[in-house]
Amino acid sequence: MVNMRMGLEMRMSQQLIMTPQLQQAIKLLQLSRVELEELIDQALLENPTLEVQPVEKDADEETQKKDEPEAKDLMEEQSQLSYDDEWQSYIEGGAGVIQESKGHHHDGDDDSNPLEATISRTKSLMDHLYWQLEISKMSETETDIAEYLIGNIDDDGYLSITLRELLASTEELCTMVQKVLDNKTISPTLPKDPELFFDSRHELLQKEDKKTKGKKKPPPVIDDLSEEENEIDLSTISDEQCGVLETVLRKIQNFDPPGVATRTLKECLERQIVFLNLKDSLAHKIIMENMQYLEQKDLKKIARLQKVDINEVVKAYQLITELEPKPGRPYGREVTQYIIPDVFIYKRGAEYVVNMNQETIPKLRINPYYQKIAENTKDDQSQQKKLKSNDSQNMTYLYLQEKIKSGDWLMKSIEQRQKTIFRVAKSILKYQYEFFEKGIDFLKPLVLKDVAEDIEVHESTVSRITTNKYVYTPQGIFELKYFFTSGIDQGDGDVISSKKIKDYIRKMIESEDKKKPFTDLQIKNVLLREAEIKVARRTVAKYREAMNLLPSNKRKRLF
């Protein structure tokens, strides 16, 4: 028997309290330079007490500063101690994962950046297809169906969902198609390739139906959480309904660019060959009948199956390689974003110097006018307490107090962020000194814990501060995370950086004979023989795939 009773008790415990201000300081650590600039712009719009400190070059600058009221928090020393204590507690003890900030977007004035106001948005593939749909001669019903189909075309130009799944996921479209069948306004079309018609889930249902045919089926299990309420069972979608979508899809496939709205690479290439008026050519036959051998580049096998000379197959192969496997490639790609380093590491004489890039980050301050109003309001309140309360002045004081405190915390957080980046960069320079002197071949294995212990902060702080931060070095521009790399033990106590091994592999593949490319085993043997690097073949394959490099059979060129 368990005794339960209510009572009061006192406990003493130590924990890290994540105040909103401290959360803001932590989020600032992981912001990129562009995101930080956007956050500062947003803060300048929302906080009237914040302003960009003007650059003064007058001779009596120091005299002016003495006469100017200092931009400090109304809580004065208590605020400074509170910030320092909370920040020190965070960097020493670490903190839970804070949801990553994705930057702040706002509508700026026209005068703030007139160049941005004149730059037009890149036309996307969907915009291009919708424009063609508007000028096409489709009926109103066909246009409505085409809009659903175009909305499911991905950036590469492929239909990213099967027709059966599209009908099952959209009840409105399914009802519309059924009305079309009842009124016979659109004739259903069956695709040439049956694989394009049925998805794997539907084929599985058909097989299960055949197995259970003539047997008593168990009662269905009702699970409201397994599917959405508006989702239709795939098995209830008829071939005629899919055929209506297929008819409209065929018309979209005649849009520009050639090969758009297809579902497989085979269909994409076939549509482009037809667009070139080469439907009865050898290239068309190879695509339709020998696609698996085409992917393997087995031209001799194709020549035997097609019963033609190998030279004709080579010509057809050359034509096929000139086709576009991703029709949507030219549309809607992101504009190149140039990297602005956060920190510079360069050599001055015999030593390396670390400098922060402060050019694009404005220096903030509390507006002296608002600071003076807040101080005067505070003095007035202390006098009026003896007489009567003034709600208007009290609200003004509280508002200015909140905004000045918020601006003060933002300035301190930015300053702390810059100091932490500087300390991390100096620590990286100490550990990777040979890299800055001689290049990537001398990059050493390094983990977050090493730098964290060196500058006496938590590993999570180092992780956040190295995310999306870039450094300019004599060897090029790198992300700070680049210098943190695992290593492979060579058995004699020596550990080689994985980035160094990847660089060897990449250089070998770039300089190889394209007609006789290196296999993973050959790369492993060359590394051991020429660079004295011991590595397993599967490790070579893993590093090659991580660099998005194809295996030898797919890198091979036949001519």
N, C-alpha and C positions, 0 to 999 in steps of 0.2 A: 504494500500500500504506500502510495506516494503522498507525502504531506505537502500541501501547497498553501502558501500564505503570502499576503501582501505586506510590503514594508519599504522603508527608505534606507538607503545605505550610501556611503560616500566612497568613491574610488579615485585614485590618482593615476592618470595615464598620460603618455606623451604621444602626440600625433601631429601630422602636418595638415594644417587647415589651408585649403586652396581658396584664398580670397579671389574675388573677380580681378583685382589688380595683379595678383601673382599669376593668375591664369593668362592674363594679357601678356605679361612679361615672358611666360613660357612659350606662348604661341608666336611671339615675335622672333624667338630663336629659330624656328623652322621655316619662317617665311623667306621666299627668295627676294632678290633685290627689287624686282618689278612689283611683287606683292607688297613689299614694305613701302614703296613709293605710293602705291594705290591707297594703302592704309593711312599714310600721312596726309594725302590729299583729302581723304574722307574725313579725317579728324579735323582738318582745317575748316572744312565746310560745316561740321556739326558743332564744333567748339569755338565760340566767338572770342574766347580769351586767348586762344593759340594763334601765333603768327610766325612767319618766317623771319628770322633775325636778319636785318639788313647788314650788308657788308659796308663798314665804314673805314675810310682810309685817311680821315682828317688827322692833323697833327695833334689836336686836342681831344683825341678819341678817349683817352683815359679819363680826362676831366669830365667828359659827357657821361661816361659810365658811372662815375661817382655820384653825379647829380641824379642819375636815373634810378627809380625804385627797383630794388632787386626782385627778379621773378622767382618767388619762392612760395612754397605751400603755406596756407594759412595755419596749418597745424605745426609749422616750423620744425623744430628738432624732433618732435614726436613722430612726424611723418617720415623723416629721413631714417630714424632708427627703426621704424616699422618696416620700411622697404628693405633696408639692409638685413634685418633679422630674418624676414621671410625669404629673401633671395638666398641668403647663406644657408638657411635650413633646406631649401630646395636643392641647391647644387651639391650639397654634401650628402643628403639622404635620398635624393632621387624623388620621383613622383610618378603617379600613374600616367598612363598614356592619355594625352590630351588630344581631342579630336582635331585633326589637321585643318588649319584655316585655308580656305581656297581663294583668298584674296577678296578685295572689296571693290565693287564696281559702282560707279556713280556717273551721273550726267553732269559733265563739267560745262563751264561757260564756253561760248564760241571763241572768246579771246584767249582762253587758256592754252589751247593747242590748235591753231587754225589749220595746221597741216593734216591732223587726224580728221578734221571735219570734211576735208576734200577727198579723202581716200574712200573708194567704193568697196563694198563687200564682194569677195570672190564669188562668182556664179557657181553654185553647186550642181551636181549631177541631177538631183531631184528638181531644181529650178528649171534646168534645161529640158527635162522630160515633161514637166507640167506645161511649159511653154509650147512644146510640140503637140501636147494633148489638146490645148486650147484651139490650135489652128488645124487640127485634124478633122476628118469628116465622120467621126464616130457619132452614133446616136446618143441621146441623153442617158439612156440606160448603160450603154457601153462605157460612156465617160465616167459614170459613177463607179462602175466596177474597176475601170482602169486606175482610178484614184487610189483604191485599196491596194492594187498590185504595185503601183509606183511607190506607195508609201512603205512597202516592204522590200525595196531594192536597196542593197547596201552600197557603200562608197566605191566598191570595186566593180559595181554594175551587175551583180548577180541577185536573183530573187532569193532572199534568205529564208524562205519558208515554203513548204510544199503547198500545192493548191488545196489538198484535203485538210491540212492543218489550218490554213487560212480560213476556210469555210467553217471549220469546227470552232475556231476561236472567236468568230464574229457572227453573232446571231442575225444582225441586221443584213449583212451581206448574204447569208444563207437564205434568208427570207426573200431578198431581192432576186437571187438566182432562181429560186423556185417559181416565182412569178413569171420570170422570163421563160422557163420551161413550159409553164401552163399556157402562156400566151404565144409560145413558139416564135418569139421575136429574134432570138439568136440561136443558130444551129450549133449544137455541141460538136467539138472537134476532139478526136483522140490523137495523142502525140505519137510520133514515129517510134520513139523509144519508150517501151512500157515502164522502164525504171523511173522515168520522170513523173509518172502518174501516181505511183503508190509509194508512200514512205514506209520505213521499216516497221513502224508500230502497226500500220494497217495490215501489212503482210503477216505479221505475227498473229493478229486477230483472225485472219482468214485461215491460217494453219490450225489454230485452236478450234475454230468452228468445224473444220474437217475432222479433227480428232474426236470431238464430242458429238458428231452427227449421229443421231439415233440413240444417244445416251441421255439419261435424265440429268439435266443441269442443276447444280445446287442453286439455292436462292441467292440473289445478289446481295452483297454486303454494302450497306449504306454508310458512307463516310463523307460527311459534309465538308471535312477539311481537306480531302484529297484533291478536289477539283474546284474551280471557280463555279459560281452559280450559273453564269451565262455561257459556260463552255459546253459544247455539244459532243456527244460520243462520236469518235472517228468512224466507227463501223456503220453509223447511220447516214454518212455522206455517200451519195450515189455517184457512179461514174459519169452520169449525164450532167450532174451539177459541176463536177470538176471539168467536164468538157466545155461548159459555158465559159468558165474562167480561161481555159486553154485557148478558146477562140479569140478572146480579148487580148490575151497575152501574146498571141502571134502578131497582132497588129502593133503592139508596143515594141516587139522585137524588130519591127521595120523602122523604128525611130533611130535617130543618130545618138550616140556612136554605134557603129555596127557591132553586134554581139551583145548588146545590152539586154537586160531582163531575161537572161538565160539562167539555167540552174546548175549546169555542170560545165567543166572545161571543154568537154567533148562537144556539147551543144553550142557553146560560145564560138569555138573554132569553126564548127560547121556553118553557123549563120554568117560568119565573115567570108567563108569560101563562097557561099551562095551569093552574097552581096557583090563579090568580084566576078560573078557570072561564070564560075568554075564548078558548077554543080556536078557535072559528069567527068570531072578530071580525076587523075590518079590521086591527087592530094585529098580530094573529097572522099574517095573510097578508103584511103588509109585511115582517115579520121573516123569514119563510120564503122570500119571493120577491124582495124588493127591498132586501136588506141593503146592497148596495154603494151604492145611491142614498140610503139612510138615513144612511150614514156621511158622505156628501157634502152632506146636508141639502137634496137636490134634491126638494122636496115636489111641485113641479109635474110633474116627470117621473113620480113615483110615482102622482100623481092620474090621469095619462094612461094609465099601464099598468094601474092597477086600475079605471079607468073609473068613478071616483067624483068627487064635488065636492071641491074643494081644502079646504073647511072641515072635511070629515070626516077628511081626511088630517091636518090640523093637530091635531084632537082626538086622533087615534090617536098622533101624534107626541108630544103632551104626555103621554099615558099611558106611552109607551115611555121617555121621559126620566125618569120617576119610578121606574123599575125600578133594581135594584142591579146594576151591572156587576161588582162584586167581592163575592160573597156572604160570603166569609170576613172581610170588613173589620172587623166588630164584635168578632171573637174574637182573643185572643192578641196584641194589640198591646202594645208595650212601654210601661211606665209612664213618664211624663214625668220626666226627670232635670233638676233645677234646677242652674243653673250658679253655682258659687261662684268669684268672681274670685281670681286668684293675686296680682294687683297692682292698686293703686288709683292713678289719676292724677287729681288734682283741683286746682282753682285756689284759691290762698290769697293774697288781695290781688292783686297784679299778676303773680305768678309761679305756675307749675305745680309741684306737689310730687308725687314718686313715693314711694309707701309699699308695702311688702310686707304681704300678708295672712297673719299668723302664727296666727290664731285656732284653726284646726282641725288644724294640724300640731304635735303635741306636742314639747316640748323634751326631748331625751334626755340621759342621763348614765350613767356606769358606776356601779353600786351600790358605795358606799364599803365595805360589809362584805366583798364579794368582792374588792375591790381590796386590802384589808388582808390577807385570807387569802393572796392571790397573793404579796404582798410578804413575808409571814412565811414562806411555803413556800420562797420563793427563798433567804431568809436561812438557813433550816434546812438546805437542800440544801448550801449552801456550807460549813456546819459539818460536816455528815455525810459530806462527801466525804473528810474526813480519817480518818473511822472506817470506815464502810461505806455502801453504797448502799441507798436505800429506794425500792422500786419503786412503792409506793402513793403516797408523797408526790410522786414524780417524775411519775406520771400525773396527779395532781391539779394540779400546777403547769402541765404542758403543756396540759391541758384549759382551765384558767382563762386561760392565756396566749393560746390560740387564740380563746376567746370574747371576751376583753377587746379583743384586736386587731381582731376582726371588728366589734364594736360601735363601736370608735373610728373605723374606716374608714367605717362607715355614717353616723356623726354628721358627719364631715368632708365626706362626699359630699353630704349634705343641705344643709350650710352652703354648699358650693360651688355647688350647684344654685340656691339662693336668691340668692346673689350674682350669678350669671350672668343669671338672670331680671331682676334689678334693673338690671343694666348694659344689657341689651338694651332694656328698657322706657325707660330714660333716652335711649338712642340713638334709638329710634323717636320719642320726644317731640321730640327736636331736629330730625329730618328732617320730621316731619308736624305741626309746630307750628300751621300754619294750619288743619289739619283739626280740631284740638282747639278752636280759636277759632271757626271758622265752619261746620264740617260737611263732609259728603262731597263737595260740589262743589269743595272745595279739597284733596282727597286727591291727593298727588303720586305718580308712579311711583317704586317703591323695590324694590331687589333685595337678596338676602341678602348679597352681596359688600360692599355699602355699609356695612351695620351691622357685618359681620365685621371690616372694615378699621378702623372707628371704635373698636371696643372691643378690637381686636387679638386676635381668636380666629379659628379656622377656620370656613369657611362651614357645614360639617357640624354644628358646635356650635350655630350660630344656628338651623339647620334643626330640630335636635332640641329645642332649648329653647323654640321657638315652637309646637311641636306640642301641641295639647290644653291650651294655657295661655290664660287669659282675663284681660282687663284691663277695669276699670271706668273709664269716661271721662265727661266732661260730655255726650258725644254718645251714650252708651249703652254696653253691654257687647259687646266684640268679642274674637275670638280674635286672638292676637298675629300669626298668619299673615295676618290680614285686611289689615294695613298694607303687606304686600309685594304689589305689583301691577305688571303690565306696563303699557306705555303705547303710544299711537298717535301717530306723528309727524305733525304738521299741515303740514309743509313749510316753515314759517318758523322752525324751531328750537324751537317750542313742542311739548311732549309732554303729552298728556292721558291720565290714568289710565283703564284699561279699566273699573274699578269705577264711575267717575263716568259713563261712557257707559252701562253696564248700568243704573245708577240712573235715568238719563234715559229709557231704553227702558221700564223697568218702570213708571215714573210715567205715561208716555204711554199705555201699554196699559191701566192701571188707570182712567184718566180718559177713555178713548175712548168713542165712541158704539157700544154693543154691536151695534146693527143694521148699522152701517157701520164695522167695525174697520179699523185702519190696516194696510196691507200693509208688507212690509219696505222696499220702495222709498219709500213715503210717509214711513215713519219716518226713513229716511236723508235725505230732502229736508227734513223738519221740523228735524232736528238741525242741518243746515247753515244753514237759514234763521233759526231762533230762537236756537240756542246757538252758532253758528259752529263746529261740530264737523264736520270732514271725515272721513267713514267710508264704506267700501264697503257695498253692499247685502248681499253675502255675509257681511260681518263682523257686520252687524245680525242676520242669520239665525243665525249661530253664537252670538252672545251671547244671543239669545232662547231658543235651544234649551238653552243652558247653564243658564238660569234656569227651565227646564221650562215655558216659555210656548208655547202652541199657535200654529200659523200662523193667519192672518186668516180663512180659510175655515172653520176649526174653532172659532174664537172667536165667530163670527157667531151672533146670536140672531134667530130668525125672528119672535118675538112678545114 
